[in-house]
Amino acid sequence: MADVLSDSLDLLPFWDRLTEAQRELLKSRAGLVSFRTGETVHGGDTDCLGVLVVLSGLLRTYLLSEDGKEATIYRLHPGDICMLAASCILDAVTFQVQIDCEEDCRAILIPTDVFSSISEENIYVECFSYMTVTERFSDVISAVERMLFMSLEQRLAAFLLDEMARSGSEEILMTHEQIARLIGSAREAVSRILKQMSLSGLLELRRGGVRILDKTALYKLMG
């Protein structure tokens, strides 16, 4: 387990810029954590978990409205680094996000006090932190733009194409409820659009998922 942790820390973009003392601090304080599908990883302003380095599985980051509506911002895959679970140490971050485990996940957790200490001492780590958060803030803006300016049909087409590219498969194993939650809509509305797409020959509805039949037509729906 120690070897897995050490080898994975070596992949951090700023690892070569750390002093030997900072590397040893990370090795001694960082740890491996696991999350199960459906588990809440970070609950907005209720906790400040730390910096996560995803090793396997899938995490979903989203905004949650007061009435319980969800808007997915982005999903974290193996190799991605999640800074927003440690947003309490980043003064420039004034919005709160939720993070759930979408697929059983294993990650390295760097405690907030450790990362904060290294960031204060090392300009490269500090720059990496704010660069990463800036990129993720762009994802927040994109998510809001999709909600405001794209039709449900366009959002659904974009999601199906993105998911197909991510998985490398034309078959997307998700229920209508799961898809609706990921694109911030109601299940009934998503089911209606999927049925229309099926009747038009764009996809095939299957139990527990859909199969893409006409990728070109989905691209055209996005305008």
HUVENLIN-V8920 format. One line per field, one symbol per residue. ss: DSSP state (~ for helix, > for strand, _ for the rest). psi: psi as a letter, one per 40 degrees, with the letter a starting at -180 (. if undefined). burial: b if it has 9 or more other ideal C-beta (glycine too) atoms within 8 Angstrom, else e. Layout:
ss->???
psi->???
burial->???
This chain:
ss->_~~~~~~~~_____~~~__~~~~~~~~~~_>>>>>____>>>>~~~____>>>>>>>>>>>>>>_____>>>>>>>____>>_~~~~~~________>>>>>>>>>>>>>_~~~~~~~~~~_~~~~~~~~~~~~~~~~~~~~~~~~~~~__~~~~~~~~~~~~~~~~___>>___~~~~~~~~___~~~~~~~~~~~~~___>>>>__>>>>__~~~~~~~__
psi->ddddddddddehdedeeiiddddddddddiihiiiiheihdhfbeeigdahhhhdiahihhiihideehihhdiihiheihhdeefeeehdeheiiiihihdihihihhhiddddddddddhddddddddddddddddddddddddddeiidddddddddddddddeeiehhgiidddddddefaidddddddddddddeedihhiheaihhdgddddddde.
burial->eeebbbebbeeeebbeebeeebbebbbebbebbebeeeeebbeeeeebbbbbbbbebbbbbbbeeeeeebbbbebbeeeebbbbbbbebbeeeeeebbbbbbebbbbbbbbbebbbbbbeebeebbebbbebbeebeebbeebbbbbeebebbbbbbbbbbebbeeeeeebbebebeebbbbbbbebebbbebbbbbbeeebbeeeeebbbbebbebbbebbe
